[in-house]
Amino acid sequence: MKVRNTRSITVAGIALLSTALAFMPAAVQADLDFSGKKITLIVPFKEGGGVDQYARFFQPFFEKHLPGKPAILVVNKPGGASVRAGNWFEREAKPDGLTVFMAGNSTMTNAAVGGKKVKFNMLKWRPIIATPSGTCFYAKKETGITGKNPAEDIKKLQSGKWVVATQKPVSASVRYFMALEMLGVKNLTYLYGLGSGPRRKAFQRNEVTVSIDTAAPCLQKVRQFEKRGQAVMFMALGYRKSDGTMGRDPAFPELYTVAEAYQATYGKPPSGQIWQALKHFINFTVMTSYGMFLPKGTNDDIVNTYVTAMKKILADPAFKKKSAKLIGNYPQVLGHEATVLLKDALDITPDTRKWLNNWFQKISK
């Protein structure tokens, strides 16, 4: 409340103000001091995955930089590619700053196109941070793909027969099916039931011939495949620049992007419903690949407390020293800017949503 002249407040006014304060939520009155509190970080996947590592990496830094140095507990709630935990968070989490949801790109995918089982609306959640993580494409060396000439590489892909894999049709990984289809690569055999780790093992066993990974595995594991002569990293999904256009991924700027490959192959920039759909996938699987959220209804003071703590974490020398392998050098997006980015990612038009539903049905057959 803004008071223009404090001398004009009457005894009655003070009594009224005291009564109002008495009925305000406790989190607002507590000076946002989390001393003696326990904060739960909800991970919607099993232990050991990327989101779990993300949560556990931030855990001690939250304990250090949140006011009052609260205890931080990581709780895994796997099921339905994060749908189970997302529905629980929407239904049960209180807006008191004591529960934080750790999202991954599968969470974003389900929020955008997950169907009737998804009961949560991420556009109503309050973002703390969005962490980008790019996507690289790689292929068996025997394919003849070099990563040096996009038009020649795409022609090779168009003329051969390839095996691709993902966990299930409606999952974040299908962004690479979509990209390949847009590029005219239609002779694909789809394998389902393989997450990122099993997919890499299948690639090493020659059961998968063209695959993708996020930035950290690309730089740490797929590079090792390259050194052993097993793979060629040849393309990146792309990266949304601040002006809204697509550019090269900061993690692997030497790789041409899907849009560049299309331009080189067809002599014009990509367009149409498939490109509109793929841009949404780039927004919510690259630009918001990982993220932390407070529940809907959380007030600005609590959100700002977390954002302030996050700024301190990002500036912490110990964090900087350890974070390169997990989040790379991508600029982190905080608070209100993350809200804008999330809306751009998840606010899909009815026509694009209809196209996506039809496309998912097609690749599920």
N, C-alpha and C positions, 0 to 999 in steps of 0.2 A: 504494500500500500504506500502510495506517495503522499507525504504530508507537507503541504506548502507553508504552513505557519504553525509550529509546534505549540506556541502560546495559546492558540485557540482551542486546544483540546480540553474539553470539560471533564469533570469527574465522571459524568455519565458516559462520555466517550471512552474514557479509560476503562471503565467497567465493561463496556461493550466489547472493546478490543481484547480485554482479558478473557471474556467469555468465548470470543471467536478463537483465540489461541488455544484455549482448552480443548476445542473440538477439531483442531488441525491434526493431520496425520503425525504420528510420533516421529517419522523419519525427517519431517521438516523441522521439528522443534529440537532435534538432537544435535544441532550444529554439525551434522554429518561426521561425527566422530565414531569410528567403528571399533573403538576400544572394547575388548572383551567379546566381540561379535565373531561369528563364523560365517564366512561367505562361501557359497557353493558354486563351483563352475561346472555346469552341465555339459558333458560331452556326449553327443548323440550316436557314438560309435564305440566299438570295442577298444580295449587298451592296445596301444602300440601303433595305431594308425596316425595319419598326418594331423588330424584335428586333436587327437589325444596328445601327441607330442607338442603341438602348439599350446594347448592348455597348460600342460605340465611345465613347459618352458617359462611361461608367464607367471606361473603360480608364486614362486619366491619373490618376484619383483613386485607383484601386487601386495604381498605381505609387507614389503619394505616401504612402498610409496603411498599406499592408501592411508588416510589419516587414522591414527589409532592402531596401526599395524595389526589388522585382524588376522585370524587364522583363515587360511584358504584351503578348501577341500575340493578335490576333483572327483566328480561322480560320473561314471559311465552309464548311459541309458541307451544301449543299442537297440536297433529294430527298425525295419522298413526304410533303410537308408536315411535315417534321422527323423522319419515321420513320427515314430512313437514318442521320442523325446520332445519334438516340436509341438505335438498336440498336448503333451503334459505341461510344457512351459506356458503355452497359451492359456490353458485351463487353470493351472494351479499356482504358478509363480506370482508372488506378491510384489507390488511395486515399491519395495522398501530398501532396495539396493543390496539385498543379501543373496540374490540368485542371479547368475550371469549365464547366458547361453553361448556356447562356443560353436559357431556354425562352420560348415564346410561347403564346398561347391555342390555336393549332393543335396544339402539342405536348401540351397538357393534353387536348384533345379526342381525339387519337389514343390517349393513355394510357388514357382512359376507355372508348372505344368503337371503337378503331381496327381491330379484327379480328386475323386470324392473322399479318399481316405485322409487327405490333408485337411486338418481342421484349424490350422494356424495361419495368421496373416502377418508376415514379416514386415509389411509396410507400416504396421502399427507398433512394432517393437522400436526400442530406442537404441540406435547403434552407439557403441563406444569407439570402435575402430573397424576399418575394413582393410584387410591385408591382401594385396594383389599377389598372384602367383601364375606365371605364364604357362603355356603349353607348347611342347615341342613334338614334332612328328619324326618318327624314325622308321627305317625299313631295313630288311636284310640286304647285305651288300650284294648278294647274288641278283637282286632286282635290276642292277645297273644304274640305280639312282645315285646321283653324285652330290646334290645340294648346291650345285654351282650354276645350273641353267634351269630356271623354273619351267620354261616351256618344254624343254626336252624331258625333264623329270615327269611332268604331268602326262606327256604322250606315252612314256613308258608305263605309267600307272594305268592309263586308259586301255592299253593294249594287253595287259596281263591279267591274271586271275590271282586274287589275294585273299588272305584270311585275316579278319579283324575280330577283336574281342572286347567285351565289356561285361559288367556285372549283370545288367538287365536293360531292356529297351529304354525305359524311362529312367535314365541316370545321367550324371554329368558327363561321363565319358563318351556318350553318343555325339558330342560335339565333333568328334573326328569322323564319324560316319557322315554327318551332315556336311562337313567341309569337303570330304572326298566326293560326295554326290554332287555338290555344287560345281566341283572342278571337272565333272564328267566321268568320274571313276565309278562305274556302276557294277563291275564284275566282281562283287565281294561276297564272301561267305562269312556269315556272322556266327560267332561263338558267344554264348552267354554263360554267366556264372563265374566270370573271372574278374576279380578286382585288380587293382594296380600291381600288387606284388605277384600274385599268380599269373597275371598277364605277362610280366617280364620273364618269369620262368618259362612260360609257354613259348615266348619269343626265342629264348635261348635254346629250347628243344626243337625249334623250327616248326612249331605248330601254329604260330602266328607270324605273318610276314610283314605287316605294316601296323605300327602301333603309335601310341602317344604316352606322354607322362607330363607331370607338372614340373615346375622349374627345378626344385631341389633334386628329385631323382634323375632328371635329365642331366644336370650338371655333375652329379656324383656317381650315378650308376650307368646311365646310357653312354656317358663319355668313356667309361671303362669298356663297354661293349665295342665302341668304336676303336679303341686302342688295340683290342684283341682281334679286330677285323670282322666282327660279327654284325655290325650295324653301321648305318649312315644317318646322322641327324640331318634332315633336309629342309624342314619348314617349321614355322611357328604359327600359332593361331592368330596372333596379333595383339596389339595393346592400344587401349583407348587413350588418346592424348587429351590434354586439358581443353582443347577446342572442340572435342567431340569426334574428331577424325581418327582413323585407325593408322597406327604406325608400327615400327619394329619393336620387338620386345626388348626391354633393357637388359634382361638376363642373357639373351643370346642375339645380339644385334647383327651378327653375321648371317643369320638365317632369314631368307625371304619369308614373307607372310602369305597367308591364304589369299588375301586380296591382291597381292603382287603376283602370285602365281596365276590367278584368274586373268589379270590384266595382260600378262605375258602370253597366255594361252589363247585368249579370245580377242585381244586388242581393244578391250573396253573395261571399265570398272565393273565389279559385280553389282547386281541389282535384283529386284524381285523379292517374293515372299521368303525364299530360302535364305537370301542374304539378310533380310530383316530379322529372321529367326536366329541366324547365326550370330548377328551382332548382339542380340540379347544374351546368347550363350557366352559370348566373349565378355560381356559386362558382368554376368553373374558367376562365371567360372574362372575368369582371369582377374578382373578388377576387384571382385569381392570374393575371392577364392576362400579366404578364411575371414572370420569376423566374430566380434563379441557384442552381445546384445543384452540390454536390460528389458524387463517386461513392459508391455503396453501400460500406460498410465503412470509410469515413473516420472516424477517431477524433474524440472530442469536443474534444480540444485544438485540432485543426486547424479544426474547425467554429467553435469559439469565437474563434479568431484572426481568421477571416474576419468573423464577426459583430461583433467589436470594431472591426475596420477599417471595416466598413460604418457603424457608429454614428458614427465619426469623419468619414466621408464625408458622411453626412446632416447633420452639424453644421458642415461646412466652409462658410464664407461664400461662397466661389467656386462651390461646388456649388449652394447655395441660389439664388444669383443666376441660374444658367444652367438649372436643372432644371425650372422652372415649365412650359415648353412641352412637355417630354417626359413628366414624371410628374405634373404638376399639384400640387394640394394634398392628394392622397390620403395618408392615414397609411400608412407602410410597415410591413410585418410581417416580423419577423426571427426566425431560429433556430427554437427550439422552437415558438413561436406559429405560425410558417409551416408547420411539420410538422403541427400540429393542423388548420390551415386546409386544407392539401392533402388530408389524410385525409377531411375533411368533403366536399371537392369530388369526389374520385375513388373513394371507397368506395361504389359503387353496388350496390343490392340486385339479386338475380337477376331479380325481377319487373320492375323498372324497366329493367334492361339488355335483357331480352327485348322489352319495349315499344319501346325505342329501336331495336333491330335491325329490328323489323317496320316501324317508322316510316321508317327510312332506306331500306328496300326500297321502300316506297310512293312516296316522293318521288323515287326514282331512276328510276322508270318513265317 
